[in-house]
Amino acid sequence: MPTEELKQAAELYLMGTYTRQPISIVRGRGTKVYDLEGREYLDFVGGIAVNILGHGHSDLVLAIQRQAALLIHTSNLYYTEPQVKLAQMLVDHSFADKVFFCNSGAEANEAAIKLARRYSYDKYGAGRFEIVTMKNSFHGRTMATLTATGQEKVQKSYDPLLPGFSYVAFNHLAELEQAVNEKTAAIMVEPIQGEGGVYVADHDYLKAVRELCTQKDVLLIFDEVQTGMGRTGTLFAYEQLGVEPDIMTLAKGLGGGVPIGACLAKAEIAKAFEPGSHASTFGGNPLACAAALAVLRLLLEGPLLNQARRMGEYLVKGLFQCKDRYRTVRDVRGIGLMQGIELEMDANTVVSDCLRRGILINATGEHVLRIVPPLIVSQSEIDRLIEVLSQIFNRHVAEGTAH
Ligand code: PLP
């Protein structure tokens, strides 16, 4: 279907929840995608931090094909090997002892919230159910996770929100200490706020949060939906931050593009979930788990993590050069291949300019460009991004729309 016709049909048949770029993507290979007219784009969005192996990775494709031919879905009424193997692999490489599988980041956080409340209920009885989250955070779009999300624009007109959530400023210990009381069950935090504009949690802050949680027997939940799976150069971001959570959530990169989410926890906490207390029809189905197993094996057994770390450093260098050169670049923030560039000018103008020059990039908020490419991105591809950004900034300086 021609792109213009597709756009019209989308308007007719799809609910209007998204603002989309005016292209129809039909295939992808490595770090590149191609539109209907055959134009090539270098993909620095990576399905919003999802396609960590790029597009069409042969190991992932083969794992999906094999599993699809064998068994796509049965149910959690029976055992399936891919699910158990994936859980074991995640446990072997994290702080956690147990895993619950679901289908998205929001569902993973929903599970984490329920698990924390149930653990607290079992141990302390009713009334100790509050979850403290961060202002500017993002945890999903279900009712519980949008309530957990500390952004008014996400919550607006969905009242009544879920009771039992409070919000504190990110990286502000005193405010958090004040918010934690006898009703608090858990603190939920992203190691790097992604949707909120790419803000990194301070190491000292997270250490103090950990101590506070341990001292008060309040659970620490890390939402690693965006930061997990090698994005920051280690399998999970917490490994670099010197702090272990009690519960961690994953999604996005876990299936390399196949929908899957996971909630991981220590055994003592996980035992609050027993048969009937939580479930998902599709959660951990063999197809999604086979895909995630292929992704995890590649991350753990190959050079990918090291390469992602090196490319992250290279990207940061390039972005700081841009910051030195252009006044419109106010700040560069992030870890590894999760970087935000805060601009004085409108970020969405840059997104459109990049698209015209064959680069996919994403804006989070009005003034922040977010760069979350596949972990297989190369040095020359990063050079190309910096070159294109420089061209765009130069043009806007010349036209007086940037400095
Ligand atoms: N948590 C974080 C940190 C996220 O970045 C996102 C999505 O952007 C979510 C949760 C929600 O994930 P999903 O869109 O898969 O429900």
Boltz pocket constraint, residues with backbone or C-beta under 6 A from the ligand:
constraints:
  - pocket:
      binder: B
      contacts: [[A, 103], [A, 104], [A, 105], [A, 106], [A, 107], [A, 109], [A, 138], [A, 139], [A, 140], [A, 141], [A, 190], [A, 192], [A, 194], [A, 195], [A, 223], [A, 224], [A, 225], [A, 226], [A, 251], [A, 252]]
      max_distance: 6.0
